[in-house]
Amino acid sequence: MAAETKRKTLVIGHRNPDTDSICSAICYANLKQQVTGGVYEPARAGNVNSETRFVLDYFGVKEPELVKTVRTQVKDIEIRETPGVNRNISLKEAWNLMQQANVVTLAAVTEGGLLEGLITVGDITKSYMNVYDSSILSKAETQYSNIVETLEGDLVIGDIQAYFNRGKVLIAAANPDMMEFYIEPNDLVILGNRYESQLCAIEMEASCIIVCEGAGVSMTIKKLAQERGCTIITTPYDTYTAARLINQSMPISYFMKTEHLITFDEEDFIDDIRDVMTNKRHRDFPILDKDGFYKGMISRRNLLGARGKAVIMVDHNEKGQAVDGIEGADIQEIIDHHKLGAVNTISPVYFRNQPLGCTATIVYQMYLEAGKEIEPKIAGLLCSAIISDTLLFRSPTCTAVDRAAAEKLAQIAGISLEEYAGKMFAAASNLKGKTDREIFYQDFKRFEAGKITFGVGQISSVNAEELGELKERLLPYLQEALKEHGTNMMFFMLTNILTQSTELLCAGAGAEQLIRKAFHIDGESGEGQKQSQVVSLPGVVSRKKQLVPGIMIAEE
């Protein structure tokens, strides 16, 4: 049996991840690995934006693996790693292997591990109960090594690697005079210790004689068999038992199923294969790895206790912002600084939610609580996340705890907060070569308020001219995004970090009116209600703490 591998837990942020989402995932996975010794892997649910890429490159950290879904896959459940066998093993050996492993199906594989066929207990039973053809042993091209093994015998004369591939099997029960009438060239003859019978079989050009009850073979018989090309095998079994057992020496290749095999890949989703397994009467189904090599077997029973992927959610706790398939995942923990959402968990989980400006601040606290040293690159990632989420302490979401954490982390990382933040924000606002769609979804989240659904994207910059150009580009794109998501409203925040203000692009029936109501702003843009509009929001820089709560209250 293969050694049990540790279960992997994905540490992942929200869709359209920002710097906090990515950096918190990396750093918290690192902390969990240190504390527990388990396997924790940071992941991302969307593309890395320009700001985050700058941060990762600056500190020499590889971006997490992209995970598009956490739906349960075959590789997440217990696969019975029954070894594959050679297609030439005997039915008896296959039966013994099944008994030892307590299985009813074996996979025949090549030396390289490619699946060739399947043999089941039912196939072996049929070979024993339904076969009355005395030529079946040769038709199956049975190797002499299989016959020796099955009869627990010894090869006296002949090549053990050769094959019995012509003739029938018979028992020499009559006297030699009668034997001459029914033994034909190439036959395999099962007989006793009578010298005359052995001599007659060889002279009648039998391919092989099997001498039962451990009887000796004379030098004369051996010499004659050698000259005539006749194989001699001795067995301790009596004639009846040898005749009864010999069919079990046939190779499984003759009986195994080789066509229209139903196989599954490790990457297949459980939901997709469940119906296939239900509609087929097979007990077991082979699993192949991503390269097509045989991995093991699963049965319907394996699906009953299937556990979802182990997941730790960081920087979010709402299903609408989570990676696809989160409802079926085995959520282990949630580390967040947003309002409470609606993620349902299978069992109680560790849930840490604090009113801070950044999830990375919470992760920093957890490093201190665990007594683990924070290495410079981890400190750099955590500090970058705090800078990003608090707009270098300008956001109303920022707390004294966030600021103190960032200052300490900057010391460990060896960076100047003001200087580094300037470079980071410049990288974030470098949108050259990006499409309207890429810019719009660089930092985008979807929300629900009462009976309406809405999406909010955001770009923060220190460059007012650049923000003005983005306004002209993104105003018409809002309508496309509105249709794509099927939401009631769509908003985009063009946030000026220096002036601490936002120009809000609005799309959807009643969108502008809702914003004006939420922030007590008089007047209207004068454009049609289904066109995009712009509302200036001085002092508003935070989507989480200012814009979204305002919309929620206004919609009540």
TIZA-11381 format. One line per field, with one value per residue (C-alpha): residue number from 1; residue in three letters; x negated, y negated, z negated. Coordinates in pm, whole numbers. Layout:
n [NUM,...] .
res [ALA,...] .
c1 [X,...] .
c2 [Y,...] .
c3 [Z,...] .
This chain:
n [1,2,3,4,5,6,7,8,9,10,11,12,13,14,15,16,17,18,19,20,21,22,23,24,25,26,27,28,29,30,31,32,33,34,35,36,37,38,39,40,41,42,43,44,45,46,47,48,49,50,51,52,53,54,55,56,57,58,59,60,61,62,63,64,65,66,67,68,69,70,71,72,73,74,75,76,77,78,79,80,81,82,83,84,85,86,87,88,89,90,91,92,93,94,95,96,97,98,99,100,101,102,103,104,105,106,107,108,109,110,111,112,113,114,115,116,117,118,119,120,121,122,123,124,125,126,127,128,129,130,131,132,133,134,135,136,137,138,139,140,141,142,143,144,145,146,147,148,149,150,151,152,153,154,155,156,157,158,159,160,161,162,163,164,165,166,167,168,169,170,171,172,173,174,175,176,177,178,179,180,181,182,183,184,185,186,187,188,189,190,191,192,193,194,195,196,197,198,199,200,201,202,203,204,205,206,207,208,209,210,211,212,213,214,215,216,217,218,219,220,221,222,223,224,225,226,227,228,229,230,231,232,233,234,235,236,237,238,239,240,241,242,243,244,245,246,247,248,249,250,251,252,253,254,255,256,257,258,259,260,261,262,263,264,265,266,267,268,269,270,271,272,273,274,275,276,277,278,279,280,281,282,283,284,285,286,287,288,289,290,291,292,293,294,295,296,297,298,299,300,301,302,303,304,305,306,307,308,309,310,311,312,313,314,315,316,317,318,319,320,321,322,323,324,325,326,327,328,329,330,331,332,333,334,335,336,337,338,339,340,341,342,343,344,345,346,347,348,349,350,351,352,353,354,355,356,357,358,359,360,361,362,363,364,365,366,367,368,369,370,371,372,373,374,375,376,377,378,379,380,381,382,383,384,385,386,387,388,389,390,391,392,393,394,395,396,397,398,399,400,401,402,403,404,405,406,407,408,409,410,411,412,413,414,415,416,417,418,419,420,421,422,423,424,425,426,427,428,429,430,431,432,433,434,435,436,437,438,439,440,441,442,443,444,445,446,447,448,449,450,451,452,453,454,455,456,457,458,459,460,461,462,463,464,465,466,467,468,469,470,471,472,473,474,475,476,477,478,479,480,481,482,483,484,485,486,487,488,489,490,491,492,493,494,495,496,497,498,499,500,501,502,503,504,505,506,507,508,509,510,511,512,513,514,515,516,517,518,519,520,521,522,523,524,525,526,527,528,529,530,531,532,533,534,535,536,537,538,539,540,541,542,543,544,545,546,547,548,549,550,551,552,553,554,555,556] .
res [MET,ALA,ALA,GLU,THR,LYS,ARG,LYS,THR,LEU,VAL,ILE,GLY,HIS,ARG,ASN,PRO,ASP,THR,ASP,SER,ILE,CYS,SER,ALA,ILE,CYS,TYR,ALA,ASN,LEU,LYS,GLN,GLN,VAL,THR,GLY,GLY,VAL,TYR,GLU,PRO,ALA,ARG,ALA,GLY,ASN,VAL,ASN,SER,GLU,THR,ARG,PHE,VAL,LEU,ASP,TYR,PHE,GLY,VAL,LYS,GLU,PRO,GLU,LEU,VAL,LYS,THR,VAL,ARG,THR,GLN,VAL,LYS,ASP,ILE,GLU,ILE,ARG,GLU,THR,PRO,GLY,VAL,ASN,ARG,ASN,ILE,SER,LEU,LYS,GLU,ALA,TRP,ASN,LEU,MET,GLN,GLN,ALA,ASN,VAL,VAL,THR,LEU,ALA,ALA,VAL,THR,GLU,GLY,GLY,LEU,LEU,GLU,GLY,LEU,ILE,THR,VAL,GLY,ASP,ILE,THR,LYS,SER,TYR,MET,ASN,VAL,TYR,ASP,SER,SER,ILE,LEU,SER,LYS,ALA,GLU,THR,GLN,TYR,SER,ASN,ILE,VAL,GLU,THR,LEU,GLU,GLY,ASP,LEU,VAL,ILE,GLY,ASP,ILE,GLN,ALA,TYR,PHE,ASN,ARG,GLY,LYS,VAL,LEU,ILE,ALA,ALA,ALA,ASN,PRO,ASP,MET,MET,GLU,PHE,TYR,ILE,GLU,PRO,ASN,ASP,LEU,VAL,ILE,LEU,GLY,ASN,ARG,TYR,GLU,SER,GLN,LEU,CYS,ALA,ILE,GLU,MET,GLU,ALA,SER,CYS,ILE,ILE,VAL,CYS,GLU,GLY,ALA,GLY,VAL,SER,MET,THR,ILE,LYS,LYS,LEU,ALA,GLN,GLU,ARG,GLY,CYS,THR,ILE,ILE,THR,THR,PRO,TYR,ASP,THR,TYR,THR,ALA,ALA,ARG,LEU,ILE,ASN,GLN,SER,MET,PRO,ILE,SER,TYR,PHE,MET,LYS,THR,GLU,HIS,LEU,ILE,THR,PHE,ASP,GLU,GLU,ASP,PHE,ILE,ASP,ASP,ILE,ARG,ASP,VAL,MET,THR,ASN,LYS,ARG,HIS,ARG,ASP,PHE,PRO,ILE,LEU,ASP,LYS,ASP,GLY,PHE,TYR,LYS,GLY,MET,ILE,SER,ARG,ARG,ASN,LEU,LEU,GLY,ALA,ARG,GLY,LYS,ALA,VAL,ILE,MET,VAL,ASP,HIS,ASN,GLU,LYS,GLY,GLN,ALA,VAL,ASP,GLY,ILE,GLU,GLY,ALA,ASP,ILE,GLN,GLU,ILE,ILE,ASP,HIS,HIS,LYS,LEU,GLY,ALA,VAL,ASN,THR,ILE,SER,PRO,VAL,TYR,PHE,ARG,ASN,GLN,PRO,LEU,GLY,CYS,THR,ALA,THR,ILE,VAL,TYR,GLN,MET,TYR,LEU,GLU,ALA,GLY,LYS,GLU,ILE,GLU,PRO,LYS,ILE,ALA,GLY,LEU,LEU,CYS,SER,ALA,ILE,ILE,SER,ASP,THR,LEU,LEU,PHE,ARG,SER,PRO,THR,CYS,THR,ALA,VAL,ASP,ARG,ALA,ALA,ALA,GLU,LYS,LEU,ALA,GLN,ILE,ALA,GLY,ILE,SER,LEU,GLU,GLU,TYR,ALA,GLY,LYS,MET,PHE,ALA,ALA,ALA,SER,ASN,LEU,LYS,GLY,LYS,THR,ASP,ARG,GLU,ILE,PHE,TYR,GLN,ASP,PHE,LYS,ARG,PHE,GLU,ALA,GLY,LYS,ILE,THR,PHE,GLY,VAL,GLY,GLN,ILE,SER,SER,VAL,ASN,ALA,GLU,GLU,LEU,GLY,GLU,LEU,LYS,GLU,ARG,LEU,LEU,PRO,TYR,LEU,GLN,GLU,ALA,LEU,LYS,GLU,HIS,GLY,THR,ASN,MET,MET,PHE,PHE,MET,LEU,THR,ASN,ILE,LEU,THR,GLN,SER,THR,GLU,LEU,LEU,CYS,ALA,GLY,ALA,GLY,ALA,GLU,GLN,LEU,ILE,ARG,LYS,ALA,PHE,HIS,ILE,ASP,GLY,GLU,SER,GLY,GLU,GLY,GLN,LYS,GLN,SER,GLN,VAL,VAL,SER,LEU,PRO,GLY,VAL,VAL,SER,ARG,LYS,LYS,GLN,LEU,VAL,PRO,GLY,ILE,MET,ILE,ALA,GLU,GLU] .
c1 [0,-123,-209,77,21,112,429,369,555,599,570,756,899,1192,1253,1081,818,646,311,456,630,316,63,278,324,-52,-144,128,42,-318,-212,14,-265,-500,-252,-94,-344,-53,-28,113,101,182,412,586,936,857,584,319,347,59,15,0,-239,-471,-461,-532,-817,-964,-993,-1073,-763,-593,-225,12,164,486,779,1096,1311,1301,1568,1488,1279,1182,837,1004,1159,1000,872,803,450,471,154,188,90,-68,179,5,55,269,631,518,269,530,775,515,433,802,839,533,642,1013,1110,1318,1143,785,640,399,136,-170,-521,-483,-157,98,430,485,792,993,1048,1320,1419,1713,1480,1279,1595,1721,1388,1422,1794,1875,1575,1598,1355,1056,853,912,567,390,636,553,180,92,-270,-435,-545,-175,-111,-409,-297,68,-15,-293,-513,-863,-981,-1186,-1237,-1157,-1152,-945,-894,-748,-374,-129,54,166,354,598,572,650,601,421,661,654,379,115,284,597,398,268,618,693,361,280,-30,-75,162,96,135,195,82,-66,-391,-345,-650,-449,-197,-471,-654,-337,-246,-591,-593,-249,-417,-249,-370,-374,-320,-232,-340,-125,-167,-532,-636,-989,-1079,-1336,-1646,-1518,-1193,-1380,-1619,-1339,-1134,-1439,-1485,-1115,-1069,-821,-796,-781,-628,-588,-326,-253,121,312,455,802,675,428,703,928,665,499,757,661,321,469,363,613,564,791,1085,1036,1238,1031,1286,1526,1370,1525,1243,1224,948,819,937,1299,1562,1759,2090,2012,1921,2187,2461,2229,2144,2509,2618,2347,2346,1969,1834,1513,1395,1029,879,614,380,340,94,329,151,340,370,619,987,1300,1645,1983,1904,1608,1846,2058,1786,1635,1501,1476,1149,1009,1022,929,1099,911,1025,1388,1672,1949,2042,2088,1723,1582,1424,1667,1777,1724,2065,1930,1587,1471,1413,1160,1120,1226,995,1154,1216,1540,1903,2055,2178,2368,2121,2264,2020,2055,1933,1817,1506,1249,1379,1172,1330,1195,1290,952,848,683,683,303,312,498,246,-35,130,155,-219,-285,-36,-198,-545,-671,-942,-834,-1096,-1158,-972,-664,-682,-701,-390,-188,-299,-211,138,197,69,299,616,576,444,138,355,584,885,1153,1117,764,713,424,363,318,75,-133,-148,-256,-531,-672,-650,-825,-1118,-1144,-1115,-1369,-1149,-1050,-672,-624,-881,-770,-398,-464,-621,-343,-63,-242,-255,114,210,-8,268,83,189,482,829,1134,1243,909,916,1279,1226,890,1061,1428,1683,2050,2305,2672,2888,3254,3401,3116,2778,2493,2123,1850,1509,1237,913,707,442,235,266,576,515,504,829,992,889,1023,1358,1403,1304,1508,1836,1954,1808,2032,2328,2152,2064,2424,2552,2280,2356,2731,2717,2953,2677,2307,2065,1699,1494,1220,1045,788,557,415,746,918,1220,1398,1575,1834,1948,2306,2505,2849,3199,3207,2834,2748,3058,2969,2619,2748,2995,2727,2486,2742,2639,2887,2936,2906,2674,2960,2891,3134,3187,3043,2724,2405,2376,2105,2139,1859,1810,1564,1414,1525,1232,1342,1570,1609,1668,1826,1978,2132,2278,2429,2598,2723,2884,3038,3194,3367] .
c2 [0,-348,-579,-808,-1161,-1465,-1640,-1972,-2283,-2575,-2924,-3150,-3500,-3638,-3658,-3948,-3943,-4257,-4289,-4208,-3897,-3759,-3859,-3739,-3402,-3360,-3472,-3281,-2961,-3013,-3060,-2753,-2544,-2651,-2601,-2271,-2110,-2038,-2110,-2459,-2604,-2967,-3007,-3282,-3289,-3537,-3723,-3921,-4296,-4535,-4652,-4300,-4188,-4475,-4366,-4000,-4089,-4339,-4076,-3785,-3581,-3355,-3428,-3164,-2901,-2999,-2792,-2840,-2606,-2412,-2166,-1818,-1617,-1251,-1335,-1472,-1139,-818,-624,-255,-226,138,205,282,629,780,905,1246,1341,1648,1649,1821,1547,1283,1457,1475,1106,1019,1221,1063,707,778,643,775,600,583,354,492,232,203,176,-200,-205,-247,-72,229,396,506,851,912,1196,1252,1299,1560,1740,1754,1892,2180,2249,2178,2309,2666,2628,2862,2631,2321,2338,2307,2051,1835,1878,1993,1958,2266,2054,2004,2380,2457,2191,2299,2669,2588,2800,2815,2779,3087,3034,2727,2347,2202,1878,2062,2078,2363,2222,2524,2841,2955,3073,3434,3696,4020,4251,4533,4783,4681,4872,4661,4340,4358,4296,3972,3799,3561,3353,3048,3175,3132,3463,3506,3851,4057,4240,4512,4518,4654,4371,4107,4267,4293,3926,3812,4038,3903,3556,3402,3049,3110,3388,3325,3604,3612,3716,3612,3917,3930,3909,4148,4035,4210,4012,3688,3753,3843,3536,3317,3461,3430,3079,3195,3001,3205,3067,3257,3172,3309,3306,3614,3634,3517,3213,3120,3137,2930,2662,2630,2388,2145,2111,1922,1556,1292,1123,1383,1298,937,652,428,222,-54,-79,-345,-537,-864,-1120,-1256,-1598,-1488,-1642,-1411,-1564,-1479,-1113,-1024,-969,-758,-533,-501,-392,-126,201,211,245,53,-216,-282,-624,-772,-1056,-1370,-1189,-896,-645,-406,-537,-315,-230,-388,-248,-403,-356,-593,-871,-832,-960,-1207,-1518,-1846,-2029,-2172,-2552,-2850,-3171,-3497,-3855,-3756,-3552,-3583,-3311,-3564,-3669,-3321,-3088,-2867,-2555,-2695,-2560,-2204,-2272,-2169,-2519,-2501,-2866,-3218,-3515,-3844,-4212,-4264,-4253,-3911,-3739,-3419,-3132,-2807,-2559,-2184,-2202,-2472,-2654,-2889,-3233,-3541,-3868,-4200,-4561,-4649,-4808,-4499,-4120,-4129,-4314,-4018,-3775,-3987,-3959,-3581,-3555,-3738,-3523,-3205,-3333,-3287,-3507,-3709,-3692,-4007,-3898,-3795,-4128,-4305,-4129,-4203,-4566,-4605,-4470,-4720,-5007,-4901,-4848,-5164,-5382,-5447,-5518,-5765,-5533,-5564,-5188,-5238,-5200,-5275,-4899,-4887,-5177,-5035,-4697,-4853,-5057,-4753,-4538,-4807,-4793,-4416,-4434,-4716,-4960,-5325,-5346,-5669,-5589,-5230,-5323,-5575,-5307,-5063,-5308,-5408,-5042,-5006,-5297,-5184,-5071,-5089,-4821,-4707,-4671,-4836,-4494,-4423,-4760,-4723,-4378,-4458,-4508,-4414,-4271,-4180,-4257,-4217,-4475,-4401,-4311,-4447,-4311,-4538,-4529,-4771,-4810,-5045,-5203,-5415,-5651,-5957,-6078,-6293,-6312,-5936,-5904,-6152,-5940,-5629,-5797,-5852,-5494,-5316,-5509,-5323,-4992,-4996,-4913,-4603,-4491,-4547,-4314,-4055,-4013,-4059,-4285,-4574,-4830,-4869,-5117,-5203,-5407,-5633,-5717,-5996,-5903,-6253,-6442,-6154,-6168,-5949,-6004,-5729,-5595,-5462,-5239,-5084,-5213,-5426,-5383,-5753,-5838,-5567,-5709,-6066,-5943,-5746,-6038,-6322,-6485,-6706,-6724,-6475,-6431,-6498,-6182,-5897,-5663,-5364,-5543,-5574,-5873,-6026,-6141,-6315,-6184,-6398,-6217,-5876,-5639,-5307,-5064,-4847,-5106,-5396,-5318,-4973,-5048,-5370,-5178,-4911,-5170,-5368,-5055,-4951] .
c3 [0,83,-206,-297,-166,-369,-261,-88,-201,37,-109,131,157,351,725,902,627,502,326,-18,114,279,12,-277,-107,-58,-409,-591,-403,-513,-876,-878,-727,-1005,-1287,-1183,-947,-713,-342,-284,64,151,448,643,787,1064,1247,1063,1119,1198,840,700,973,881,516,595,831,583,310,542,464,716,780,642,866,1041,912,1116,911,585,692,565,810,830,693,378,281,164,463,401,533,644,847,1215,1336,1647,1906,1912,1547,1491,1383,1063,981,1059,825,546,586,564,244,86,172,111,454,742,1030,1151,1415,1674,1761,1980,1834,1876,1680,1961,1908,2136,1990,1686,1538,1280,1048,1282,1579,1390,1284,1643,1764,1521,1548,1911,2104,2241,2530,2485,2710,2497,2335,2670,2804,2504,2586,2238,2131,1980,1685,1600,1617,1390,1143,1139,1093,845,1063,1209,1566,1650,2024,2238,2235,1952,2148,2449,2520,2560,2863,3066,2981,2716,2357,2275,2005,2087,1901,2155,2233,2489,2772,2733,2683,3038,3168,2983,2923,3207,3283,3055,2784,2411,2231,1858,1743,1461,1404,1666,1888,2184,2170,2154,2445,2654,2602,2708,3013,3111,3121,2817,2741,2368,2117,1754,1521,1208,844,838,1038,1166,1534,1674,1858,2170,2168,2102,2390,2629,2527,2583,2933,3026,2880,2618,2293,1971,1652,1326,1061,713,792,905,1254,1157,968,1241,1505,1282,1221,1558,1704,1429,1594,1890,1916,1812,2150,2310,2083,1982,2127,2353,2546,2443,2099,1877,1716,1525,1493,1163,1277,1341,1117,888,996,1357,1302,1047,1309,1525,1231,1131,1480,1519,1328,1291,939,1004,1241,1332,1260,1489,1405,1615,1845,1904,1679,1452,1096,914,877,734,674,597,229,260,358,45,-185,57,-113,71,117,-204,-179,-395,-281,-331,-270,-203,-350,-91,154,435,409,354,605,799,612,262,153,182,34,-312,-452,-735,-832,-735,-799,-699,-775,-579,-686,-742,-429,-361,-327,-459,-609,-658,-1016,-1261,-1143,-1287,-1186,-1261,-1158,-1286,-1206,-1059,-734,-593,-628,-624,-958,-1109,-959,-1108,-1450,-1408,-1336,-1662,-1855,-1721,-1814,-1459,-1312,-1009,-735,-526,-213,-416,-598,-261,-132,-446,-449,-79,-143,-423,-208,74,-130,-338,-53,-272,-579,-394,-380,-652,-698,-831,-1205,-1436,-1449,-1069,-1073,-1359,-1183,-853,-1019,-1198,-885,-679,-920,-886,-505,-485,-291,-327,-350,-152,116,164,165,442,660,580,665,983,1088,1007,1230,1518,1750,2081,2326,2114,2259,2106,1981,1812,1638,1531,1373,1219,881,910,666,683,409,318,140,84,420,632,735,829,914,809,970,851,970,729,864,778,1138,1197,1572,1601,1405,1646,1945,1775,1722,2095,2172,1906,1924,2235,2112,1804,2023,2156,1803,1696,1969,1908,1539,1555,1251,1185,1153,1218,1060,1108,862,1002,676,646,360,323,309,127,356,607,934,949,1286,1267,1503,1480,1422,1106,1037,1025,823,569,523,485,226,43,20,1,328,513,891,1178,1475,1715,1915,1978,1690,1874,1977,1775,1542,1322,960,770,416,217,-81,46,115,-34,144,-164,-434,-245,94,42,-306,-166,116,-127,-356,-70,79,-244] .
